[in-house]
Amino acid sequence: MNDYRDVTPKPESSQSSQQVQEVLKYIFEYLKHPVQKIKSVPDWNWSTLIITLISISMISGVISGALPPSFFKIMGGLIISPLVAGVTAFLGSLFIYYYFQVFEQRTCSLKKIFTLILFANIPFFIFQVGSEIVPPITLVGFAFTSLLMAVGLTENFQMEKRQALRLVLILFAVVFVLWLWNRIEAGR
């Protein structure tokens, strides 16, 4: 009786394509059932999370720049959108991480918080596409993001629902004020 198992490592390209398929499958499932999927975020490595964030923000930024078509806005979508998305995701993650440290006297995984923010932001990225045509649609996207954040904080980190809603409302208020300020500045 032969107990032969192939233990040779798979080529890296095979592992990469398998990972891409896993990410795409999860995102499509997430788009179908965002509330259910946000309740238990995947445990991906940092590089997969960052590449996913960059890819989603680039796609959103390029499509947004193409409506109406503008070379500079498309290039901004390729370069600026991922930078802004990355910085805001990391700042948001750090804010929530230290919120748990200070106000709830517990430590939560920064990677898990970042993952939650990444997936909660997908509705924002989707609605951002129409922001050049109808600017307030950005707030609709962020409202969906906020609701998903509240569900995710409650389910993934056992945060009290009232606390999660309060925290998300504060974040939404900050984003609303920044958006309003940006609209006033753009109108000048």
DOMAR-693262 format. One record per residue (C-alpha): residue number from 1; residue in one letter; y, x, z. Coordinates in steps of 0.05 Angstrom, whole numbers. Layout:
<lumkols>
k->NUM, r->A, north->Y, east->X, up->Z
...
</lumkols>
This chain:
<lumkols>
k->1, r->M, north->0, east->0, up->0
k->2, r->N, north->66, east->30, up->-21
k->3, r->D, north->128, east->17, up->20
k->4, r->Y, north->177, east->45, up->-29
k->5, r->R, north->251, east->28, up->-23
k->6, r->D, north->304, east->56, up->-68
k->7, r->V, north->355, east->88, up->-21
k->8, r->T, north->396, east->122, up->-73
k->9, r->P, north->468, east->102, up->-66
k->10, r->K, north->496, east->54, up->-118
k->11, r->P, north->549, east->82, up->-163
k->12, r->E, north->619, east->73, up->-136
k->13, r->S, north->640, east->30, up->-195
k->14, r->S, north->583, east->-19, up->-180
k->15, r->Q, north->606, east->-24, up->-107
k->16, r->S, north->679, east->-34, up->-130
k->17, r->S, north->661, east->-89, up->-179
k->18, r->Q, north->619, east->-122, up->-126
k->19, r->Q, north->677, east->-119, up->-77
k->20, r->V, north->725, east->-148, up->-129
k->21, r->Q, north->676, east->-205, up->-142
k->22, r->E, north->671, east->-218, up->-67
k->23, r->V, north->747, east->-219, up->-60
k->24, r->L, north->757, east->-265, up->-120
k->25, r->K, north->702, east->-312, up->-96
k->26, r->Y, north->734, east->-316, up->-27
k->27, r->I, north->803, east->-329, up->-56
k->28, r->F, north->778, east->-385, up->-102
k->29, r->E, north->741, east->-416, up->-43
k->30, r->Y, north->805, east->-408, up->-1
k->31, r->L, north->846, east->-443, up->-55
k->32, r->K, north->798, east->-502, up->-54
k->33, r->H, north->795, east->-507, up->23
k->34, r->P, north->853, east->-467, up->54
k->35, r->V, north->850, east->-501, up->122
k->36, r->Q, north->776, east->-490, up->130
k->37, r->K, north->778, east->-418, up->105
k->38, r->I, north->838, east->-398, up->148
k->39, r->K, north->797, east->-417, up->210
k->40, r->S, north->754, east->-355, up->201
k->41, r->V, north->785, east->-299, up->161
k->42, r->P, north->741, east->-246, up->129
k->43, r->D, north->731, east->-178, up->160
k->44, r->W, north->751, east->-133, up->101
k->45, r->N, north->772, east->-60, up->105
k->46, r->W, north->845, east->-41, up->103
k->47, r->S, north->844, east->-17, up->31
k->48, r->T, north->815, east->-83, up->6
k->49, r->L, north->867, east->-122, up->45
k->50, r->I, north->925, east->-80, up->19
k->51, r->I, north->900, east->-81, up->-53
k->52, r->T, north->891, east->-157, up->-48
k->53, r->L, north->962, east->-166, up->-20
k->54, r->I, north->991, east->-121, up->-75
k->55, r->S, north->953, east->-157, up->-130
k->56, r->I, north->971, east->-227, up->-107
k->57, r->S, north->1044, east->-209, up->-97
k->58, r->M, north->1048, east->-174, up->-165
k->59, r->I, north->1018, east->-234, up->-201
k->60, r->S, north->1066, east->-281, up->-166
k->61, r->G, north->1125, east->-235, up->-179
k->62, r->V, north->1110, east->-225, up->-252
k->63, r->I, north->1099, east->-300, up->-265
k->64, r->S, north->1163, east->-315, up->-227
k->65, r->G, north->1200, east->-264, up->-269
k->66, r->A, north->1173, east->-295, up->-332
k->67, r->L, north->1202, east->-364, up->-315
k->68, r->P, north->1252, east->-360, up->-349
k->69, r->P, north->1233, east->-294, up->-383
k->70, r->S, north->1272, east->-233, up->-360
k->71, r->F, north->1249, east->-161, up->-368
k->72, r->F, north->1283, east->-138, up->-305
k->73, r->K, north->1255, east->-195, up->-263
k->74, r->I, north->1185, east->-182, up->-290
k->75, r->M, north->1193, east->-108, up->-271
k->76, r->G, north->1219, east->-129, up->-203
k->77, r->G, north->1157, east->-172, up->-196
k->78, r->L, north->1114, east->-111, up->-210
k->79, r->I, north->1151, east->-64, up->-164
k->80, r->I, north->1194, east->-100, up->-114
k->81, r->S, north->1148, east->-160, up->-98
k->82, r->P, north->1090, east->-117, up->-72
k->83, r->L, north->1138, east->-74, up->-31
k->84, r->V, north->1171, east->-135, up->0
k->85, r->A, north->1105, east->-170, up->11
k->86, r->G, north->1075, east->-108, up->43
k->87, r->V, north->1134, east->-95, up->89
k->88, r->T, north->1139, east->-167, up->111
k->89, r->A, north->1064, east->-173, up->123
k->90, r->F, north->1063, east->-110, up->165
k->91, r->L, north->1126, east->-131, up->204
k->92, r->G, north->1097, east->-200, up->215
k->93, r->S, north->1031, east->-170, up->238
k->94, r->L, north->1066, east->-124, up->286
k->95, r->F, north->1109, east->-181, up->312
k->96, r->I, north->1048, east->-224, up->327
k->97, r->Y, north->1009, east->-164, up->354
k->98, r->Y, north->1064, east->-150, up->404
k->99, r->Y, north->1073, east->-223, up->419
k->100, r->F, north->1001, east->-224, up->443
k->101, r->Q, north->1013, east->-160, up->482
k->102, r->V, north->1076, east->-183, up->517
k->103, r->F, north->1070, east->-259, up->524
k->104, r->E, north->995, east->-269, up->529
k->105, r->Q, north->976, east->-202, up->560
k->106, r->R, north->919, east->-189, up->512
k->107, r->T, north->904, east->-145, up->454
k->108, r->C, north->883, east->-174, up->387
k->109, r->S, north->860, east->-137, up->325
k->110, r->L, north->920, east->-116, up->282
k->111, r->K, north->875, east->-118, up->221
k->112, r->K, north->853, east->-190, up->236
k->113, r->I, north->926, east->-210, up->246
k->114, r->F, north->945, east->-177, up->180
k->115, r->T, north->887, east->-213, up->146
k->116, r->L, north->911, east->-280, up->173
k->117, r->I, north->981, east->-266, up->148
k->118, r->L, north->955, east->-245, up->80
k->119, r->F, north->917, east->-310, up->70
k->120, r->A, north->969, east->-355, up->102
k->121, r->N, north->1020, east->-326, up->52
k->122, r->I, north->981, east->-347, up->-9
k->123, r->P, north->1016, east->-416, up->-13
k->124, r->F, north->1083, east->-380, up->-8
k->125, r->F, north->1064, east->-335, up->-66
k->126, r->I, north->1042, east->-396, up->-107
k->127, r->F, north->1106, east->-435, up->-94
k->128, r->Q, north->1148, east->-372, up->-104
k->129, r->V, north->1131, east->-377, up->-178
k->130, r->G, north->1176, east->-437, up->-186
k->131, r->S, north->1233, east->-410, up->-142
k->132, r->E, north->1275, east->-389, up->-201
k->133, r->I, north->1274, east->-460, up->-228
k->134, r->V, north->1278, east->-498, up->-162
k->135, r->P, north->1300, east->-451, up->-107
k->136, r->P, north->1283, east->-496, up->-47
k->137, r->I, north->1210, east->-496, up->-69
k->138, r->T, north->1205, east->-429, up->-32
k->139, r->L, north->1214, east->-467, up->33
k->140, r->V, north->1158, east->-515, up->15
k->141, r->G, north->1112, east->-456, up->4
k->142, r->F, north->1133, east->-425, up->69
k->143, r->A, north->1122, east->-492, up->105
k->144, r->F, north->1050, east->-491, up->80
k->145, r->T, north->1044, east->-419, up->101
k->146, r->S, north->1071, east->-437, up->171
k->147, r->L, north->1020, east->-493, up->179
k->148, r->L, north->963, east->-447, up->159
k->149, r->M, north->989, east->-394, up->207
k->150, r->A, north->988, east->-445, up->264
k->151, r->V, north->916, east->-464, up->247
k->152, r->G, north->896, east->-391, up->239
k->153, r->L, north->927, east->-369, up->305
k->154, r->T, north->893, east->-427, up->341
k->155, r->E, north->825, east->-417, up->310
k->156, r->N, north->820, east->-341, up->302
k->157, r->F, north->856, east->-320, up->366
k->158, r->Q, north->845, east->-380, up->411
k->159, r->M, north->920, east->-388, up->419
k->160, r->E, north->942, east->-453, up->451
k->161, r->K, north->964, east->-503, up->397
k->162, r->R, north->1032, east->-514, up->427
k->163, r->Q, north->1045, east->-439, up->431
k->164, r->A, north->1022, east->-429, up->359
k->165, r->L, north->1067, east->-485, up->334
k->166, r->R, north->1126, east->-458, up->374
k->167, r->L, north->1116, east->-388, up->348
k->168, r->V, north->1109, east->-412, up->276
k->169, r->L, north->1171, east->-457, up->282
k->170, r->I, north->1211, east->-397, up->306
k->171, r->L, north->1187, east->-356, up->246
k->172, r->F, north->1202, east->-414, up->199
k->173, r->A, north->1272, east->-420, up->227
k->174, r->V, north->1285, east->-346, up->216
k->175, r->V, north->1260, east->-350, up->144
k->176, r->F, north->1302, east->-413, up->132
k->177, r->V, north->1365, east->-379, up->157
k->178, r->L, north->1351, east->-317, up->114
k->179, r->W, north->1337, east->-361, up->54
k->180, r->L, north->1401, east->-401, up->65
k->181, r->W, north->1441, east->-337, up->74
k->182, r->N, north->1411, east->-309, up->9
k->183, r->R, north->1428, east->-373, up->-29
k->184, r->I, north->1501, east->-371, up->-3
k->185, r->E, north->1507, east->-297, up->-23
k->186, r->A, north->1477, east->-311, up->-92
k->187, r->G, north->1527, east->-368, up->-103
k->188, r->R, north->1587, east->-322, up->-92
</lumkols>
